[in-house]
């Protein structure tokens, strides 16, 4: 279940009932599936030593007409989606520099 706070932030509740707020960075399509890329809204929740900077990537799923977010349990797939997103970001930055 999710509750929208605004255009860029969303509050999610995990399976254990923990609620946390995430900043929506982008929605990417990878291999025919849609994923949303987030960062923790609270900077204190980010680990500066984490190589992926605390990114959270969830799969977008449609369940009975309701858009939901599902965890990605396949670590290799998660890494490929992350790498793809980073390529998109780098390409966008390169385009801005020209």
LOPAMAR-103470 format. One record per atom (N, C-alpha, C, CB): residue number from 1; residue in one letter; chain; atom name; x, y negated, z negated. Coordinates in steps of 0.2 Angstrom, whole numbers, plus 2048, in hexadecimal, padded with zeros to 3 digits. Glycine has a CB too. Example, Ala and Ser with C-alpha at 12.3 -4.5 7.8 and 13.67 -1.06 7.14 Angstrom:
LOPAMAR-103470
REC    n  res  chain  atom   xx   yy   zz
REC    1    A      A     N  842  81C  7D9
REC    1    A      A    CA  83E  816  7D9
REC    1    A      A     C  842  810  7D9
REC    1    A      A    CB  839  816  7D3
REC    2    S      A     N  840  80B  7DD
REC    2    S      A    CA  844  805  7DC
REC    2    S      A     C  840  800  7D9
REC    2    S      A    CB  846  803  7E3
END
This chain:
LOPAMAR-103470
REC    n  res  chain  atom   xx   yy   zz
REC    1    X      A     N  804  806  800
REC    1    X      A    CA  800  800  800
REC    1    X      A     C  804  7FA  800
REC    1    X      A    CB  7FB  800  7FA
REC    2    X      A     N  803  7F5  804
REC    2    X      A    CA  807  7EF  804
REC    2    X      A     C  802  7E9  803
REC    2    X      A    CB  80B  7EF  80A
REC    3    X      A     N  805  7E3  801
REC    3    X      A    CA  802  7DD  800
REC    3    X      A     C  806  7D8  803
REC    3    X      A    CB  800  7DB  7F9
REC    4    X      A     N  803  7D4  808
REC    4    X      A    CA  807  7CF  80C
REC    4    X      A     C  807  7C8  808
REC    4    X      A    CB  804  7CD  813
REC    5    X      A     N  80D  7C6  807
REC    5    X      A    CA  80E  7BF  803
REC    5    X      A     C  80F  7B9  808
REC    5    X      A    CB  814  7C0  7FE
REC    6    X      A     N  811  7BB  80E
REC    6    X      A    CA  812  7B5  812
REC    6    X      A     C  815  7B8  819
REC    6    X      A    CB  817  7B0  810
REC    7    X      A     N  817  7B4  81D
REC    7    X      A    CA  81A  7B7  824
REC    7    X      A     C  820  7BB  823
REC    7    X      A    CB  81B  7B1  828
REC    8    X      A     N  824  7B9  81E
REC    8    X      A    CA  82B  7BC  81D
REC    8    X      A     C  82C  7C1  817
REC    8    X      A    CB  830  7B7  81D
REC    9    X      A     N  827  7C2  813
REC    9    X      A    CA  828  7C6  80D
REC    9    X      A     C  822  7CB  80C
REC    9    X      A    CB  829  7C1  807
REC   10    X      A     N  824  7D0  809
REC   10    X      A    CA  81E  7D5  808
REC   10    X      A     C  820  7D9  801
REC   10    X      A    CB  81E  7DA  80E
REC   11    X      A     N  81B  7DA  7FE
REC   11    X      A    CA  81C  7DE  7F8
REC   11    X      A     C  81A  7E5  7F9
REC   11    X      A    CB  817  7DB  7F2
REC   12    X      A     N  81E  7EA  7F7
REC   12    X      A    CA  81D  7F1  7F8
REC   12    X      A     C  81D  7F5  7F2
REC   12    X      A    CB  822  7F4  7FD
REC   13    X      A     N  819  7FA  7F1
REC   13    X      A    CA  819  7FF  7EC
REC   13    X      A     C  81B  805  7EE
REC   13    X      A    CB  812  7FF  7E8
REC   14    X      A     N  821  808  7EB
REC   14    X      A    CA  823  80F  7ED
REC   14    X      A     C  81F  814  7EA
REC   14    X      A    CB  82A  810  7EB
REC   15    X      A     N  821  81A  7EB
REC   15    X      A    CA  81D  820  7E9
REC   15    X      A     C  81D  821  7E1
REC   15    X      A    CB  820  827  7EB
REC   16    X      A     N  822  81E  7DE
REC   16    X      A    CA  822  81E  7D6
REC   16    X      A     C  81F  818  7D3
REC   16    X      A    CB  82A  81E  7D4
REC   17    X      A     N  81C  814  7D7
REC   17    X      A    CA  818  80E  7D4
REC   17    X      A     C  81C  808  7D3
REC   17    X      A    CB  815  810  7CE
REC   18    X      A     N  822  808  7D5
REC   18    X      A    CA  827  802  7D5
REC   18    X      A     C  825  7FD  7DA
REC   18    X      A    CB  82E  804  7D5
REC   19    X      A     N  824  7F7  7D8
REC   19    X      A    CA  822  7F2  7DD
REC   19    X      A     C  828  7ED  7DE
REC   19    X      A    CB  81C  7ED  7DB
REC   20    X      A     N  82A  7EC  7E5
REC   20    X      A    CA  82F  7E8  7E6
REC   20    X      A     C  82E  7E3  7EC
REC   20    X      A    CB  836  7EC  7E7
REC   21    X      A     N  831  7DE  7ED
REC   21    X      A    CA  830  7D9  7F2
REC   21    X      A     C  836  7D9  7F7
REC   21    X      A    CB  82F  7D2  7EF
REC   22    X      A     N  834  7D9  7FD
REC   22    X      A    CA  839  7DA  803
REC   22    X      A     C  838  7D4  808
REC   22    X      A    CB  838  7E0  806
REC   23    X      A     N  83D  7D1  80B
REC   23    X      A    CA  83D  7CD  810
REC   23    X      A     C  83D  7D0  817
REC   23    X      A    CB  843  7C7  80F
REC   24    X      A     N  838  7CF  81B
REC   24    X      A    CA  838  7D2  821
REC   24    X      A     C  83C  7CE  826
REC   24    X      A    CB  830  7D2  824
REC   25    X      A     N  841  7D2  829
REC   25    X      A    CA  846  7CF  82D
REC   25    X      A     C  844  7D0  835
REC   25    X      A    CB  84D  7D2  82C
REC   26    X      A     N  842  7D6  836
REC   26    X      A    CA  840  7D7  83D
REC   26    X      A     C  83C  7DE  83E
REC   26    X      A    CB  846  7D7  842
REC   27    X      A     N  839  7DF  844
REC   27    X      A    CA  836  7E5  845
REC   27    X      A     C  83A  7E7  84C
REC   27    X      A    CB  82E  7E5  847
REC   28    X      A     N  83C  7EE  84C
REC   28    X      A    CA  840  7F0  852
REC   28    X      A     C  83D  7F6  854
REC   28    X      A    CB  847  7F1  850
REC   29    X      A     N  83D  7F7  85A
REC   29    X      A    CA  83B  7FE  85D
REC   29    X      A     C  841  802  85F
REC   29    X      A    CB  836  7FC  864
REC   30    X      A     N  841  808  85D
REC   30    X      A    CA  847  80C  85E
REC   30    X      A     C  844  813  860
REC   30    X      A    CB  84B  80D  858
REC   31    X      A     N  846  816  866
REC   31    X      A    CA  844  81D  868
REC   31    X      A     C  83C  81E  867
REC   31    X      A    CB  847  822  864
REC   32    X      A     N  838  818  869
REC   32    X      A    CA  831  819  86A
REC   32    X      A     C  82E  818  863
REC   32    X      A    CB  82F  81F  86C
REC   33    X      A     N  831  816  85E
REC   33    X      A    CA  82E  815  857
REC   33    X      A     C  830  80E  855
REC   33    X      A    CB  831  81A  852
REC   34    X      A     N  82C  80C  850
REC   34    X      A    CA  82C  805  84E
REC   34    X      A     C  82F  805  847
REC   34    X      A    CB  826  801  84F
REC   35    X      A     N  834  801  845
REC   35    X      A    CA  837  800  83F
REC   35    X      A     C  837  7F9  83C
REC   35    X      A    CB  83E  804  83E
REC   36    X      A     N  836  7F8  836
REC   36    X      A    CA  837  7F1  833
REC   36    X      A     C  83D  7F1  82F
REC   36    X      A    CB  830  7EF  82F
REC   37    X      A     N  841  7EC  830
REC   37    X      A    CA  847  7EB  82C
REC   37    X      A     C  846  7E5  827
REC   37    X      A    CB  84D  7E9  831
REC   38    X      A     N  848  7E7  821
REC   38    X      A    CA  847  7E3  81B
REC   38    X      A     C  84D  7E1  817
REC   38    X      A    CB  841  7E6  816
REC   39    X      A     N  84D  7DC  813
REC   39    X      A    CA  852  7DB  80E
REC   39    X      A     C  84F  7DA  808
REC   39    X      A    CB  857  7D5  810
REC   40    X      A     N  851  7DC  802
REC   40    X      A    CA  84E  7DA  7FC
REC   40    X      A     C  84D  7D3  7FB
REC   40    X      A    CB  852  7DD  7F6
REC   41    X      A     N  847  7D1  7F9
REC   41    X      A    CA  846  7CA  7F8
REC   41    X      A     C  84A  7C7  7F2
REC   41    X      A    CB  83F  7C8  7F7
REC   42    X      A     N  84B  7CB  7ED
REC   42    X      A    CA  84F  7C9  7E7
REC   42    X      A     C  857  7CA  7E9
REC   42    X      A    CB  84D  7CC  7E1
REC   43    X      A     N  85B  7C5  7E9
REC   43    X      A    CA  862  7C6  7EB
REC   43    X      A     C  865  7CA  7E6
REC   43    X      A    CB  865  7BF  7EC
REC   44    X      A     N  863  7CA  7E0
REC   44    X      A    CA  866  7CE  7DA
REC   44    X      A     C  865  7D6  7DC
REC   44    X      A    CB  863  7CD  7D4
REC   45    X      A     N  860  7D8  7E0
REC   45    X      A    CA  85F  7DF  7E2
REC   45    X      A     C  864  7E1  7E7
REC   45    X      A    CB  858  7E0  7E4
REC   46    X      A     N  868  7DC  7EA
REC   46    X      A    CA  86D  7DE  7F0
REC   46    X      A     C  873  7DF  7ED
REC   46    X      A    CB  86D  7D8  7F5
REC   47    X      A     N  877  7E5  7EF
REC   47    X      A    CA  87D  7E7  7ED
REC   47    X      A     C  882  7E4  7F2
REC   47    X      A    CB  87E  7EF  7EC
REC   48    X      A     N  887  7DF  7F0
REC   48    X      A    CA  88C  7DD  7F5
REC   48    X      A     C  891  7E2  7F7
REC   48    X      A    CB  88F  7D7  7F1
REC   49    X      A     N  891  7E7  7F4
REC   49    X      A    CA  896  7ED  7F6
REC   49    X      A     C  892  7F2  7FA
REC   49    X      A    CB  899  7F0  7F0
REC   50    X      A     N  88C  7F1  7FB
REC   50    X      A    CA  888  7F6  800
REC   50    X      A     C  88A  7F4  807
REC   50    X      A    CB  881  7F5  7FE
REC   51    X      A     N  88C  7F9  80B
REC   51    X      A    CA  88E  7F7  812
REC   51    X      A     C  888  7F5  816
REC   51    X      A    CB  891  7FD  815
REC   52    X      A     N  882  7F7  814
REC   52    X      A    CA  87C  7F5  818
REC   52    X      A     C  879  7EF  815
REC   52    X      A    CB  877  7FA  819
REC   53    X      A     N  87C  7EB  810
REC   53    X      A    CA  87A  7E5  80D
REC   53    X      A     C  873  7E6  80A
REC   53    X      A    CB  87A  7E0  812
REC   54    X      A     N  871  7EC  809
REC   54    X      A    CA  86A  7ED  805
REC   54    X      A     C  864  7ED  80A
REC   54    X      A    CB  869  7E8  800
REC   55    X      A     N  866  7EE  811
REC   55    X      A    CA  860  7EE  815
REC   55    X      A     C  85C  7F4  814
REC   55    X      A    CB  863  7EF  81D
REC   56    X      A     N  855  7F3  815
REC   56    X      A    CA  850  7F8  814
REC   56    X      A     C  84D  7F9  81B
REC   56    X      A    CB  84B  7F7  80E
REC   57    X      A     N  84D  7FF  81D
REC   57    X      A    CA  849  800  824
REC   57    X      A     C  844  805  823
REC   57    X      A    CB  84E  803  829
REC   58    X      A     N  83E  803  824
REC   58    X      A    CA  838  808  824
REC   58    X      A     C  835  809  82A
REC   58    X      A    CB  833  805  81E
REC   59    X      A     N  832  80E  82B
REC   59    X      A    CA  82E  810  832
REC   59    X      A     C  827  80D  831
REC   59    X      A    CB  82E  818  833
REC   60    X      A     N  825  80A  837
REC   60    X      A    CA  81E  808  837
REC   60    X      A     C  81A  80D  839
REC   60    X      A    CB  81D  802  83C
REC   61    X      A     N  815  80F  835
REC   61    X      A    CA  810  814  837
REC   61    X      A     C  809  811  837
REC   61    X      A    CB  811  81A  832
REC   62    X      A     N  805  814  83B
REC   62    X      A    CA  7FE  812  83B
REC   62    X      A     C  7FA  818  838
REC   62    X      A    CB  7FB  811  842
REC   63    X      A     N  7F6  817  833
REC   63    X      A    CA  7F2  81C  830
REC   63    X      A     C  7EB  81A  82F
REC   63    X      A    CB  7F5  81E  829
REC   64    X      A     N  7E7  81D  833
REC   64    X      A    CA  7E0  81B  833
REC   64    X      A     C  7DF  813  834
REC   64    X      A    CB  7DC  81D  82C
REC   65    X      A     N  7E3  811  839
REC   65    X      A    CA  7E2  80A  83B
REC   65    X      A     C  7E5  805  836
REC   65    X      A    CB  7DB  808  83B
REC   66    X      A     N  7E9  807  831
REC   66    X      A    CA  7EC  803  82C
REC   66    X      A     C  7F4  804  82D
REC   66    X      A    CB  7EA  805  825
REC   67    X      A     N  7F7  7FE  82E
REC   67    X      A    CA  7FE  7FE  82F
REC   67    X      A     C  802  7FF  828
REC   67    X      A    CB  801  7F8  832
REC   68    X      A     N  806  805  828
REC   68    X      A    CA  809  806  822
REC   68    X      A     C  811  807  823
REC   68    X      A    CB  807  80D  81F
REC   69    X      A     N  815  807  81E
REC   69    X      A    CA  81C  808  81F
REC   69    X      A     C  81E  80F  81B
REC   69    X      A    CB  820  802  81B
REC   70    X      A     N  822  813  81F
REC   70    X      A    CA  824  819  81C
REC   70    X      A     C  82C  819  81C
REC   70    X      A    CB  821  81F  821
REC   71    X      A     N  82E  81D  817
REC   71    X      A    CA  835  81D  816
REC   71    X      A     C  838  822  81C
REC   71    X      A    CB  837  820  810
REC   72    X      A     N  83E  821  81E
REC   72    X      A    CA  842  825  823
REC   72    X      A     C  846  829  81F
REC   72    X      A    CB  846  820  828
REC   73    X      A     N  844  830  81F
REC   73    X      A    CA  848  835  81B
REC   73    X      A     C  84E  837  81F
REC   73    X      A    CB  844  83A  819
REC   74    X      A     N  84F  837  825
REC   74    X      A    CA  854  839  829
REC   74    X      A     C  85A  834  829
REC   74    X      A    CB  852  83B  831
REC   75    X      A     N  85F  835  825
REC   75    X      A    CA  865  830  825
REC   75    X      A     C  868  82E  82B
REC   75    X      A    CB  86A  833  820
REC   76    X      A     N  869  833  830
REC   76    X      A    CA  86C  832  836
REC   76    X      A     C  867  82D  83A
REC   76    X      A    CB  86D  838  83A
REC   77    X      A     N  861  82E  83A
REC   77    X      A    CA  85C  82A  83E
REC   77    X      A     C  85C  823  83B
REC   77    X      A    CB  855  82D  83E
REC   78    X      A     N  85C  823  834
REC   78    X      A    CA  85D  81C  831
REC   78    X      A     C  863  818  833
REC   78    X      A    CB  85D  81D  829
REC   79    X      A     N  869  81C  833
REC   79    X      A    CA  86F  819  835
REC   79    X      A     C  86F  816  83D
REC   79    X      A    CB  875  81D  834
REC   80    X      A     N  86B  81A  841
REC   80    X      A    CA  86B  818  848
REC   80    X      A     C  866  812  849
REC   80    X      A    CB  868  81E  84C
REC   81    X      A     N  861  812  845
REC   81    X      A    CA  85C  80C  845
REC   81    X      A     C  860  806  842
REC   81    X      A    CB  856  80D  841
REC   82    X      A     N  864  807  83D
REC   82    X      A    CA  868  801  83A
REC   82    X      A     C  86D  7FF  83F
REC   82    X      A    CB  86B  803  834
REC   83    X      A     N  871  803  842
REC   83    X      A    CA  876  801  847
REC   83    X      A     C  872  7FE  84D
REC   83    X      A    CB  879  808  84A
REC   84    X      A     N  86D  800  84F
REC   84    X      A    CA  869  7FD  855
REC   84    X      A     C  867  7F6  853
REC   84    X      A    CB  863  801  857
REC   85    X      A     N  864  7F5  84D
REC   85    X      A    CA  862  7EE  84B
REC   85    X      A     C  868  7EA  84A
REC   85    X      A    CB  85F  7EF  844
REC   86    X      A     N  86E  7EC  848
REC   86    X      A    CA  874  7E8  847
REC   86    X      A     C  876  7E6  84E
REC   86    X      A    CB  87A  7EC  844
REC   87    X      A     N  876  7EA  853
REC   87    X      A    CA  877  7E9  85A
REC   87    X      A     C  873  7E3  85D
REC   87    X      A    CB  877  7EF  85F
REC   88    X      A     N  86C  7E4  85B
REC   88    X      A    CA  868  7DE  85D
REC   88    X      A     C  86A  7D8  85A
REC   88    X      A    CB  861  7E0  85B
REC   89    X      A     N  86C  7D8  854
REC   89    X      A    CA  86D  7D2  850
REC   89    X      A     C  874  7CF  853
REC   89    X      A    CB  86F  7D3  849
REC   90    X      A     N  879  7D3  855
REC   90    X      A    CA  87F  7D1  858
REC   90    X      A     C  87E  7CE  85F
REC   90    X      A    CB  884  7D6  858
REC   91    X      A     N  87A  7D1  863
REC   91    X      A    CA  878  7CF  869
REC   91    X      A     C  875  7C8  869
REC   91    X      A    CB  874  7D4  86D
REC   92    X      A     N  870  7C7  864
REC   92    X      A    CA  86D  7C1  864
REC   92    X      A     C  871  7BB  861
REC   92    X      A    CB  867  7C1  85E
REC   93    X      A     N  876  7BD  85D
REC   93    X      A    CA  87B  7B8  85B
REC   93    X      A     C  880  7B6  861
REC   93    X      A    CB  87F  7BA  855
REC   94    X      A     N  882  7BB  865
REC   94    X      A    CA  886  7B9  86B
REC   94    X      A     C  882  7B5  86F
REC   94    X      A    CB  888  7C0  86E
REC   95    X      A     N  87C  7B6  870
REC   95    X      A    CA  878  7B2  875
REC   95    X      A     C  877  7AB  872
REC   95    X      A    CB  871  7B5  876
REC   96    X      A     N  877  7AA  86C
REC   96    X      A    CA  877  7A3  869
REC   96    X      A     C  87D  79F  86A
REC   96    X      A    CB  875  7A3  862
REC   97    X      A     N  883  7A3  86A
REC   97    X      A    CA  889  79F  86A
REC   97    X      A     C  88B  79D  871
REC   97    X      A    CB  88F  7A4  868
REC   98    X      A     N  888  7A0  876
REC   98    X      A    CA  889  79E  87D
REC   98    X      A     C  886  797  87F
REC   98    X      A    CB  887  7A3  882
END
